[in-house]
């Protein structure tokens, strides 16, 4: 498999990562999340050229914990006309001031219940 290099101008959205070591496909979720949260028009255009709408939608509708700015996630869910579980939404939001201990506990209880129900 050939590793696809990322353009240098993505570094400002991926400031804490060594983009020379990242692969466009293997780091897809992280790249899409960071570009949506921090990217400029050029970076967003690159994202749309390099990832399909279903790939972007998948990242938005299954947001990673503690990685999203509220207004960005809300906006992009609207772009795709999607609503996600309110608990999943809140757990995905970056909150630098107030840790969400109770919320996280409830989230993991729900995730555990979903795993057992699927089994």
N, C-alpha and C positions, 0 to 999 in steps of 0.2 A: 504494500500500500504506500502510495506517495504522499508525503506530508505536505499539506497546502500551507504555505507561509502567509502570515497575516500582514497587511500593510502597516507601515510605521505609524500612520496617522490614527490608528486605533489605540495606540499606547495611552492616550489621555483618558480613555474610558476603562482601560485595563491597567491602570497605573501601578498596581501592586503585583503584577504578573510579568514574567519574562516572556513577552510575546514571540520572541525568536524560538522559544521552546514549545509554543502552543500549536496545536493542530486545529484547523478550522472545523473539522468534523467531530473530532473527539471532545473538543471544548465548546461545542455548539450551545449548550444550555447556558454556560457561564458567559459566553460572548454575547449572545442575544440579550440576556438579562442586563449585563453591564452597558451595552450600547443603548438599550431602551432607557435605562436609568440616567446615563451620563453623556450619551452621545450627542454630537451636533448633527446638522443636516447631512453632511458628507458621510459620517459614520452610519447614520440611519439608512442612507441610500445604499451604502456598501452592504449592510445587513440584508436589505430587501433584494439586492442582486445575488447574494450568495446563499440565502436560505429561502425556502419556499414559504408561502403563507401558512400552509399546514404545520410546518416546523416551528414557525414563530408562534402560531396559535397554541401549539402544544406547550411551549415554554410559558406562555402567558397564563394559560388555564391550569397549569400545574406549577405554580410559583414556588421557588425554593424559599425555605425558611429564612427570615431576617435579611432578605436581599433586595427588597423592593421599596421604593418610595411610594407612599400611598397614592398620590395624584397620578403617577406614571402607571401603576397597575390598574387603577380605576379607568384611566383614559384608554389603555390598550384593551382591557376587557370590553369596553364600549365599542372600540373599533371592530372587534370580532362579534359583537352582540352576545356576549357570554356573561353569565352570572356564575360565580363559584360559591362554594360553602363559605358562609361568613367567618367561621372559625379558621378555615384554611387561609382566607384573605388576611385576617388579622395577624396570623402567625407569620405570614410572608412579609409583613411591613417592618421596615427598619425603625427601631425606636431606641435612640441613643441615650435617652434620659430615664425611661421607665422600663425596667425588665418586666416581661410578661410571664411571671412564674406560674400563676394559676392558669392562664391561657395555654401555656405550653403543656402543662399537666393534662388539661382537658383534651388538647389536640392529640397527644400521644395515647391517651385512653381510647379516643375515637379511632385512631389509626389501628391500634391493637384489636379493637372490636371488629373493624372492617376486615382485617387479616383473618381473624377466626371465622367470620361469617362466610368468607370466600372459600375457606378450606373444606 
